[in-house]
């Protein structure tokens, strides 16, 4: 086997230009796939993290009858002992923050424009809203006893021509299904760098939201953040009860997880197409080599080299080109992922196209995926060897007398 590899290596060096160009093609293809794989991994992971910290939490407790799509404010759909349930959840060692939250649909309006928003009634003192507190870019955060102040996203304020201190009208549905309207003061603007979220979210203190919607101290859910995401199932089991449901982060992010699975399937198909093109390049190189070395094959066969040995020699040439190209591609791809993980890929307001259920940031940061890199490397090598079987078989099947006639 070692002798066959030496012959294969010598043959690769015989036409250095062609071998180098083939290696470059493999390296560029592999490097591109690894970079794209890292970007997609970062996009999905980033969206999931944003969803968890801003919208869903790791765990939620809700009434069994609550329908998130309808944003119901009926008393029978809301938690009546929200503070007590939040306190019980907060007492668990795995829980970092647990707080009641009230959701309502609303219409935010100025003299000239209106837009639909989702109103979040929150406890401003809860650690769960540290990301919002840190995202304040103008004005100040809410206080629990504020009865006339709201927070809105910087992008929403820009689109409506609002600023810190502006007066704005907010209309919401109430528990008796009769809308109510009031004028609020914009206390501050926040920018979480997630356009879809920033342009459709309004925060107000929980007590004011409950009074405004006439829900009398009730809450839509208990929003729970954990120290470790892996503890979600254990916490959900500990909080489960007969009259309400407990959802973990997988239940709460089904749309995003399903979208990531579909995306993974499409990307795998694209990966296979690119790898197939790279494999064809190597197979073409070997086929050209076979035609150029017909006489050499005849001499080797006449000297006693068996067909399977000739076939193995060509496969070794293909494997050598593939492995060298994959190694260089891993280096190039890792550099690409490192760059995108540091600088990011800016998509701006295009992130809004994903909708409110998938909170994509305005900048996507790539992430290293060792499993993805390993899978692409193995797939590249296997596909290349499979594509090289025909040139190797074509060389092995030549009869010595036919090959020597080329002399």
Buried (B, 14 or more C-beta within 10 A) or exposed (E): EEEBBEBBEEBBEEBEEBBEEBBBBBBBBBBBBBBBBBBBBBBBBBBBEBBBBBBBBBBBBBBEEBEBEEBBBBBEBBBBBBBEBBEBBBEBEBBBBBBBBBBBBBBBBBEEEEBEBBBBBBBBEBBBBEBBBEBBEBBEBBEEEBEEBBBBBBBBBEEBEBEBEBEBBBBBBBBEEEEBEEEBBBBBBBBBBBBBBBBBBBBBBBBBBBBBBBBEBBBBBBBBBBEEEEBBEBBBEBBEEEEBBBBBBEBBBEBBBEBBEEEBEEBBEEBEEBBBEBBBBBBBBBBEBBEEBBEBBBBBBEEEBEBEBBBBBBBBBBBBBBBBBBBBBBBBBBEBBBBBBEEBEEBEEEBBEBEBBBBBBBBBBBBBBEEBBEBBBEBBBEBBBEBBBEBBBBBBEBEBEEBBEEE
